[in-house]
């Protein structure tokens, strides 16, 4: 059993490093859709992931179409601020995918339209200055809810 965390065009190496570390610690798979806003040799990426890089299963995709072509018909959720359904109100399944958008722009409209029925959000106050949470924090919030629903598979 495992989860699949997908980052669409991530821009900040520290976020991706922290997410990779959490994926390694939970046995979740990490999927990175290019272009990336950093080099995978970036010192900040490596520092944030510490010595966990050998423990995480990472798959890279050239673009979103490449991701769809290779993952096919899987259950895919997208995390967004543009939804009313809260992340705790859906049923996560073994091997499902959860997509998170890039830090500065989220996900493009064509991805929203493609997954309009599986969009989820983390609730926040309504405030023009508090637009979103940090990407790594958002991934951890949703990931641990999905793992909780799956009875924390393979975790002690």
N, C-alpha and C positions, 0 to 999 in steps of 0.2 A: 504494500500500500504506500502511496505517496501522493503529494501534491505537486503541481506544476505552477511555478511563479514565473510570469512573463513580464519583462520590462520592455516597453516600446520606446526605442530611441532614447535610452537614459543619457543624461547629460553630466551628472555630478559623480565623479569616481567614488567619493566617500559613501554615498548612498548605495551604489551598486556593491561596494565592498562589504558594507554592513548587511545588506540583503543576502549576499553570498554566504556570509558567516552564519546567518540564521538558517538558510537553506541547508548548509552542511550540518548544523546542530539538530535539525529536525528530519533529515533524510529527504527533504524536498528537492525537486529538480528546478534549476534556474534556466530560463530561456531568455536570450538577449536578441532583440530585433534591431538591426543596424538601420541607419548609421548611429554609432555610439559617439557621444560627445567627448571621448577621451580614448587614450590608448590602453589596451589591456595590460600593458607594461607600466602604466602610470604608478608612481610611487605611492600616491594617496589611495588608489584602489587597492594595492597590495597591503598597505598599512592597515586600512579599515578591515580587510578580510583576515588579517593576521596570518597564522599558519594553517588556515582552514581550506586553502585553495585546492589541495589534493583530495579533500573530502566532499567537494560539491560536484554534482553532475551538471555541467553547463553545455547548452546547445546554442549555437549562433545561427541567425537567419539573415539573409541578405536584405530582406525587406518584409513587409507584412504579407504580401502575396506568397512569398517563399514559406513563411510560417503557416499560412492556411493550407498550402499545398502539402506540406509535410505532416501537419497534425490532423488534417482531414475533418472528420465529423465528430470530434470530441466535444465534451461539455465544456463550454467556455463562458466564464463570467468576466465582465469588465467593471473595474472600479472607477467611479466617476463622481463628481459633485453634481452632475446633471441628471439626477434620478431621485425618485421618492422612496424606492424600496431599500430598506436598511440591510446591511450585510449579514445581520443575524436572522433575517426573514427568509433566507433561501436554504435549500438543502444541498450541501456540498457532497460530492461523491469521490470515491477513490479515483485517482488519476485525473481529476478535473483540472482545468487550466483557469488561472485568474490573471487577467491582464491589467497592468498599471501603466499609465501614460507618462510621458516625459515631464520633468519637473516644471518647466516654464509654460507648457501649453496643454498638458493632458493628452487626450486622444483625439485624433481628427474626426470630423463628422462622419466620414464614410465607415469608420469602425463602430461608431455609435449606432448607425443605422443597421449595420450588419448584425449587431448583437443587442438590438433594442429590447428584447424580452429577457435578457440575462444581465442587465445593468444593476449594479449595487452601489451603495454609498455608505460612508461613515458619517453619522450625524454630527453637525457642528452648529454653533450659533450662527445666526444670520448677521453678517457684518461685512461691509465692503472691504475692510482691511484684513480680515481673517478669511482668506479665500480657500485655503487648503492646508492640509497637514504635510509634514515632511514625508517624502516618498518612503524612506526606510521605515518610519513609524507606521505609516498606512499599511504597508505590506505586512508588518508584524501583527497589527491588529486583526486584519482579515485572515491571515495565515493561521493564527492561533484559534480563531473561531472555527475555521474549517477543520483543523486538527482535533479540536474538542468534539465537534460533531462526529468525527471518525473514531472517537475514543482514543485519541493520541496513539496512533499505530506506531509500534516499534520504539516508543519513547518510554523512558523510565523515570 
